[in-house]
Each structure stands twice: as C-alpha cells, then as structure tokens.
Amino acid sequence: MRVEVDQKKLEEKMQKKGIKNLKQLAELCGIPYEQLKKAYQRQAFSKECLWLISTELECAINDIVTVNWKDT
C-alpha cells in the first residue's frame, strides 16, 4: 500500500481556488517550485508539503490523496 497524491483531485482543488499551475501553487505555499515539481512527478510528497498544500487549498489532506493498494 502506498499513499499518493491524486493528481486529478489536486488539479480540481487548484482550479476551484483559481490556481493555474504548479508554479503558482508552489509560490502560494512557500514551497520551492523545483521541489514541488519533483514531488508531483514522483508521487513522493512529504507530510509537510501535503500539509502546506491542503492548507492553501482549504481542504483536508485526505481530499487530495488516494491509496494505491497494488504498490507495496
């Protein structure tokens, strides 16, 4: 089991908040863009990064993550 960011859910939350891309999200969250970009590509977000993103998007972390039961 692996917890991953659901990119579709994340993008929907970003769109609702008027955030157009990862660069803008990174700026609003105070996360270096390159760090966020790599995390997004690898599906390897730190707890701190998830917390900052969910705070900015005004949602729970559970609203933007999913469980991959196949990946062990």
C-alpha positions in Angstrom: 0.0 0.0 0.0 1.2 3.5 -0.9 -0.4 6.8 -0.3 -0.2 9.0 -3.4 -1.5 12.4 -4.4 -4.5 12.1 -6.7 -3.4 14.5 -9.4 -7.0 14.9 -10.8 -8.3 15.8 -7.3 -5.4 18.2 -6.7 -5.9 19.9 -10.0 -9.7 20.2 -9.3 -9.0 21.8 -6.0 -6.4 24.2 -7.6 -8.9 25.2 -10.3 -11.6 25.9 -7.7 -9.1 28.3 -5.9 -8.1 29.9 -9.2 -4.6 28.4 -9.1 -3.5 27.9 -12.7 -0.4 25.7 -12.3 2.2 24.1 -10.0 4.4 27.1 -10.1 1.7 29.3 -8.7 0.8 26.7 -6.1 4.4 26.5 -5.0 4.6 30.3 -4.6 1.4 30.4 -2.6 2.5 27.5 -0.3 6.1 28.7 0.2 7.5 25.6 -1.4 10.4 25.8 -3.9 8.9 25.1 -7.3 11.5 22.5 -8.3 10.8 20.6 -5.1 7.1 20.6 -5.7 7.6 19.7 -9.4 9.8 16.7 -8.5 7.4 15.5 -5.8 4.4 15.8 -8.2 6.3 13.8 -10.9 7.5 11.1 -8.4 4.3 11.0 -6.3 6.5 11.4 -3.3 5.2 14.3 -1.2 6.4 14.9 2.3 3.9 15.3 5.1 4.9 18.9 5.5 4.4 19.6 1.8 0.9 17.9 1.9 0.0 20.0 4.9 1.1 23.2 3.2 -0.8 22.4 0.0 -4.0 21.3 1.8 -3.9 24.5 4.0 -3.6 26.7 0.9 -6.4 24.8 -0.9 -8.5 24.9 2.3 -9.1 21.1 2.2 -8.1 18.1 4.2 -5.1 16.1 3.1 -7.5 13.2 2.5 -9.2 15.3 -0.1 -6.1 15.2 -2.4 -4.6 11.8 -1.7 -5.5 8.3 -2.7 -4.3 4.8 -1.7 -2.5 2.6 -4.2 -3.1 -0.9 -2.9 -1.1 -2.5 -5.7 2.2 -0.8 -4.9 3.9 -2.5 -1.9 
